[in-house]
Amino acid sequence: MAEALRARGGSVLLLVSSKEVDRQALSGAGEAEVAVLPAVGLERGGWGRFLRGFWRSLVQSRALFRERAPSAVLAMGGFTGGPPILAGRHLGAATYLHEANAVAGRANRWLARVVDRAFVHFPEAASQLRAREVLLTGMPVRSSLLGLDPAACRQTLGLDSERAVLLVAGGSQGARAINEAVVRVLPALALVEPELQFVHLTGPHDVEWVRQAYAARQRRAVVVPFLTRMELALGAATAAISRAGASALAEFAALRLPAILIPFPAAADNHQFHNARAFEVSGAARLQLQAEATPEQLLWAVRDLLRTASTRQTMSAALGRWHRPDAADRIAEAMLLSLSDRPVLAALSASAPGRSTRLVSVGGAGPQSS
């Protein structure tokens, strides 16, 4: 979104949470300004911590906006978006939100009542948001993911450029259940797919024992806790085993990457299951429940994605229907069009010395996995 808004003459401030994964992800922020807010999610029994973080974030947002008033504020999900939306609305800024999941998050359900317009990725999320207007735009995907050369990506990662690659990704924090499931199936995979290579993102806690498991089976694998240049892993992959966060699904769709989706069962409102189910029903992915992810089932599913041409073709076509390459542009155009109808804001932007229209985007990384 920052790319799309800057391309249209806006300057962008990214407001993120203090979580380590957010700071790691900011390597792709480019020229955008960045500020960290102390907001935290609402967890069971954590009302006091949530309210303190919310209030401090609101005070900090107001201070930032007094220094340089925004023309618009866009929330991308999570409670980090609440305080800036309220602070921006108080100053007369246009306010928006984007809902990435099939089940709208609590923060977005609450914010939808006060924003000017909402954007959604999954059609079923539209009816869950009581917004003045809801537009189906799809999910913005980074331009760096498009047009990747698999051979070049594999070489950059130190892999054989001609051999298939299975990507294993458990979400922003990794996923022990997925790590354990893949390690359990490694002996069988070593027998039936001896040439298969791996890129395995373990999260920070499991990297050493997972790395040792691949070494014991003499598998060629890149095993790391987190990969800043995620486009290399996605570009190198022939197939994937993954959680079902909205950003990951949008990236799989953009690259036509077939995947076995294992939703995080403790995700809020079980939204990852509903994301994965929507993809499965359309033929765009395989859905595998975590409790039922046996080595036999994973082995069959991986081999089917790697070896069966008709499966790959059908899935690729279905993935293509989920990809909306103009999602970021559609959101940016809708924002700027509504800004042009707000003469007070337009005058405010034009009269401020030495500044262009400032657009604030807020939101955190996807839900943590375990």
Secondary structure by P-SEA (a helix, b strand, c coil): caaaaaaabbbbbbbbcccaaaaaaccccccbbbbbbcccccccccaaaaaaaaaaaaaaaaaaaaaccccbbbbcccccccaaaaaaaaaccccbbbbccccccaaaaaacccccccccccccccccccccccccccbbbbcccccccaaaaaaaacccccbbbbbbbccccccaaaaaaaaaaaaaaaacccccccccccccccaaaaaaaaaaaccccccccccccaaaaaaacccccccccaaaaaaaaaaccccccccccccccaaaaaaaaaaaaaccbbbbbcccccaaaaaaaaaaaaccaaaaaaaaaaaaaacccaaaaaaaaaaaaaaaacaaaaaaaaacccccbbbbbbbbcccccc
